[in-house]
Amino acid sequence: MALAENITTVNNSSKTIQFNLINTINKKIEEEKQNAFGISILLITAGTMIASINAAFALNGDVSYFILAVSLILTTTTNVSAISQQPFKIVVWSFIINVLVSSFLIIYQISESLIFF
């Protein structure tokens, strides 16, 4: 009985959780590789919709050729990478870059139109 009273345990283990967005996206891409064809079609559709909104804003009022060119080049690159059956990882990352840049340009154009309104 005296032995059981003297035994103590110390737990010094600590677990740190690290969140890495790029690794998380790459893992999700690997999980969904079997559905690559259907997802690629959805990515083409969504990317083209966002780019068309961006192009409409670029052509409204004063034409911004730089924004229009960037939007069209990114969208065309994403669509060509999907249609030419590049690896699924390339298609997804080109879509992510397309959406981020196009969204930024849309926000920029909206803020610019509000300033000069």
N, C-alpha and C positions, 0 to 999 in steps of 0.2 A: 504494500500500500504506500509506503514511504517513497518508493521509487516512482510511482505515478505522479506524485505531487511535484517532483523536481524537474519533470520533463516539460520544456517549453519549446515552441517552434517560432521561428522568425521567418517571415516571408518577405524577402527583399526583391522579389522579381517584379519588374514593371514592364508593361508592354506598351510600346509607343505605336500609335496608328498613324501611318503616313498616307496621305491622299495625293496621288499623282494623276492628274487629269489625262495626260497623254497615255500612260499605261492602262488606265481604265478604259479609254476609248479603244485602244489596240486589243485589249482582252475581249471587249464586246464585239469588235470586228471579227475576231477569231471564232467566237461563239456563233455568229450569224453567217458564217461563210457558206453554209449550205443553202441559205436563202438569198444569195448574192444577186441573182438575176432579177427577182421581184423587187428587192430593195433598191437596186440600181435604177429601175424604172421609176420608182417613187422619188428617188433623189433627183433624177432628170426633171421630173415634173415640178417638184418643189423649187429647185434651183432656177428653173426657167420662169416660174411665177414671180419669184422675188426679183429677178433681173428685169423682168418686164415692168414691174413697178418702178424700179430704179431708172430704167430707160424713159418711162413716161415722165418722171420728175425732171430728168435731164433735158427733155425736149420741151418742157413747159416754160413758156416765157423766153428768157435768154437761153439759147442752146449751149450747153456745156459739153463740148466734144470730148474733153478728157474723161469726164465721168461716164459718158456714154461708151467710149472706147474701152475703159477698164471693165465696165459691166459686161459688155459684149464679149470681150476676150476671156474673162473668167468663166462666163456661162458656156461659151463655145468649148473651152478647154475641158470643163467638167462633162459636158455632153459627149464630146469626142472620146474622152477616156472611158466612159461607160459603154458607148456604142462599139468601140473597138475592142471591147472585152479585156481591158487592162485588169491587173489584179484588184480584187475588191478593196484592198487597203488603199490603193491609189485613188480609186473612185470616191471612196468615203472622205479621204482627206482633201481631195480637190473640192468636193462639195462643201466641206466645213469652211475652207478658205473662201470659197465663193460666197457663202451665206454671210460670213463675218464681214467681209469687205463690202458686199452689197448693202448689208444692214447699216454699216457705218456711213456709207455714202447716202443712203436714204435719209438717215437722221441728219446728216450734214445739210442735205438739200432742203429738208423741212425747216431746219433752224434758220437757214439762209433766207428762205422765202418769208419766214415770220419776221425776221429782222428788217427786211426791205419792204414789208407790207405796209 
